[in-house]
Amino acid sequence: MIYFVYILYSKSLDRFYVGHNKDNPTERLRRHLSNHKGFTARIKDWEIVYTENCKNKGEAYLRERTIKAWKSKRMILQLIKNNSSIG
């Protein structure tokens, strides 16, 4: 089963959100934009800016943690610029 690492961006917050899931990234975005109690619920302008396929859940989880550990907007922007599968 293929898993995805994805990065969302909110222009109004000027923030990124990094996650992983087995769902199609478009379906996952729809759930982020729906009514729920998580971090992404309060803002409705999230868009997918990056996706990456992973072989399994463990690989996706590790990749998500790696990106989050950067704590660097500059590094995330570089990743998106160099490797984006969106657009």
LINURBEL-V256353 format. One line per field, one symbol per residue. ss: DSSP state (H for helix, E for strand, L for the rest). psi: psi as a letter, one per 20 degrees, with the letter a starting at -180 (. if undefined). burial: I if it has 9 or more other C-alpha atoms within 8 Angstrom, else O. A space follows every 50 residues. Layout:
BEGIN
ss = ???
psi = ???
burial = ???
END
This chain:
BEGIN
ss = LLEEEEEEEELLLLEEEEEEELLLHHHHHHHHHLLLLLHHHHLLLEEEEE EEEELLHHHHHHHHHHHHHHLLHHHHHHHHHHHLLLL
psi = pprqpqpqpohhilqqpprqriqphhhhgghhiroajrgihipkkqqpip qpqqhrggggghgghgghhhlohghghgggghjpjp.
burial = OIIIIIIIIIOOOOOIOIOIIIOOIOOIIOOIIOOOOOOIIOIOOIOIII IOIIIIIOIIIOIIOOIOOOOOOOOIOOIIOOOIOOO
END
